[in-house]
């Protein structure tokens, strides 16, 4: 398997860029929202954002420091769980648009948040696929030459 580190890093950076767009849009919406306590979908969005930050940090650690094979399942789990938050949240944002608390009747903040979310979950999918394809150099099961290459385990 080819070295997938550079595509993984590029995808990680695209995901981070989308996350920063989401952070700005969500911060603006939350700051201008006059609903107290915080509007429930925004609480969900901040929870999803927190999970995304953890997933990005775990992926960065796996690339930079740790042996990647030990982190593959963790990365896949984090991205799967975060994406579960992001898809319905993106739908809600695009449906509500200018009616969202804090949008001040404009669709621009909702469009920015939605575009950032789309970048993030596409980046999550690509990173999960790259993590699954990454060559880990794990020991392979031995096969018996006399048994027609059947697995000995």
N, C-alpha and C positions, 0 to 999 in steps of 0.2 A: 504494500500500500504506500502511496506517495506521502511525502511529508505534508501534513495538512495544517501546520502551525501558522503559516502566513494567511491562508484563507480564514482560519479561525480567528486570528487577531483582527483582520479586516472586518469580519462580521461582528466581532465583539465591539469594535469602535463604532460601527454603524448603529448597533443596538444602543450603545452608550449615547450617541448623538440623538437618537429618537427618545431615549429616556430623559435627556436634558430638555428637549422640547416639551415633553409631557410635564416635567417638573415645573417649567416656567408657566405653562398654560394652567396647570392644576393649582399652582401657587396663586396666580392671578384670580382664578375663579373662586378659590377658597377665601382669599383676602377680601374680595369684594362681596362675598356672600353675606347676607344679613340674617341668615337662619342660624339660630342657636338652640340647642347644641349643633355641631357641625352636620351639614346635610349628609344623610346616610350614604349615598353613592360616593361622596367625596371621602368619607371614612374608609369605604371599601377601596377606593382608588389609592389612598395613602398606604393602606395595608399591602395592596398589590405592588406599589412602588417600593416599599420596604423589602418585600420578598425578591423583587427584581434586583435591588442593590446587592442583597446577599448572594443571589445567583451569579451576578456579574463578578463579585469578589471571589467566589469559589472557583469560577472558571478561570479568572486571572491567576489565582494561586496555583491551580492545576497546571496552567501553561508555564508559569514562571518558576515555580519551586518544586511542587510535588510530583511524584511519579504519576503520570496521567492516568494509567490504568486503574489506580485506586479511586479515582474521582469520577470516572465515567458514569456510574450509576447515580451518584449524587447530582452531577450536572443535569443528567436527563430528568431526574425527579424534580429538581428545582424549576427547570424550564417548563416541564409539564404542568406543575402546580401553578406557576405564575401565569401561564397562558390561559389556564382555566378562569382566572380573574379577568384577564385583559379582553377576551373576545366579547363577553356580554357587556362589559363596561364600554367598549368602543361602540357597540351597537346603541347603547343607551345615550351616549354622547351625541352620536350622529342623528338620532331620532329627536332628541330634545333641542339641540343646538342653541338658538337664542333664548329659549325658555329656561335654560339652566340658571340656578341662583348664581349671581356674580357675573353673568355674561353681559349685563347691561343692555339686553335686547340685541346684541350683535352676535353674528355667527362666527366671527373670526377666532375667538378663544376656543370655542368648541371644535372648529375645524383644525386648529393647531394641535389641540390635545388629541383629537382623533388621528391626525396624520402621524403624530409622534407615537401613539399607541400601535398603529399599523407597522411602523418601522420597528418598534420593539418586538412585537410578536413574530414578525417575519424573521428578524434577527435571532429570536429564540429558537424558531424552527430550524433555521440553517445551522445554528450552533449545536443543537441536539443531534442533527443528522451528521455533522462533522465529528461530534464526539463519538457517535456510534461507529463511524467508519475509521476512526483513528487506529492505526496499527499499534498495538500495545506490546508486542514481542512477548506475549505470555507463552508459557510452555504449551506445546500442542500435545494432544493425547497420542500415545504410541500406537502404532498399528502393527498387526502381525502380517508378515509377508506371506505366510502359508495359509492364512484364513481369508484370502481375497481382500486384503486391505480393510478388514473390519476392525472397529475400535476395540482395543483390549479392555477399556474401562467399561 
